[in-house]
Amino acid sequence: MHHDEGIFNLPNLHMSETTQSSMKINKMSSGAIIAGSGMCTGGRIKHHFKHNIWCQNAHVIIGGFQARGTLGQALIEGCQHVNLWGEKVHVEANIHNLSGFSAHADQ
């Protein structure tokens, strides 16, 4: 899919395909982050959480099944803190679960 097709045709959407461009996102003071990371257990999403999950005006939209014991499941269940690289970070972001977007057969 090309970046200018379908749901990605948004006026202020900037695609991040490199680590450096992803790191720049964490310096933004407004906007949204859309990231695919399965159960929220690894990759860039954890870095975005470290920089944003403590913000009251941040929103985390989880669009799929989250297995027990994963960071994604803990967020859906309303955890108050997350552990990111040994640092305890308070969760202030609004967590939204769109389970209907799951790729699992039961959805």
C-alpha positions, 0 to 999 in steps of 0.5 A, a space after each residue: 500500500 502506498 502512503 497516500 492511499 486509503 486510511 493513510 490519506 490524512 493531511 498531517 500524517 507523517 510516516 516514520 520508516 527509520 529509527 531517527 524519524 521515529 525518535 523525532 516523534 517523541 519531541 512533538 508536543 501534539 498529535 498522535 502516534 499510530 504504531 503496530 506492535 502486537 502486544 506492546 512488548 517490544 520495538 518503538 512503541 515502548 519508547 513512545 510509551 516512555 515519552 508519552 504514557 504519563 501525559 494526561 492528554 495522550 491516547 493509546 488505542 489498542 486495536 487487537 487481541 492482547 495476551 495475558 502477561 503482556 504490556 498491552 493487556 496490562 494497559 487494557 486492564 487499567 494498570 497504574 504503572 508500567 515498567 519500561 527498562 527498569 523505570 516505573 512510569 505512571 500511566 496517565 494516558 487514556 487507554 482505548 481498546 478496539 478489540 474488533 480490529 483483532 486478526 484472531 479468528 474469534 473476532 
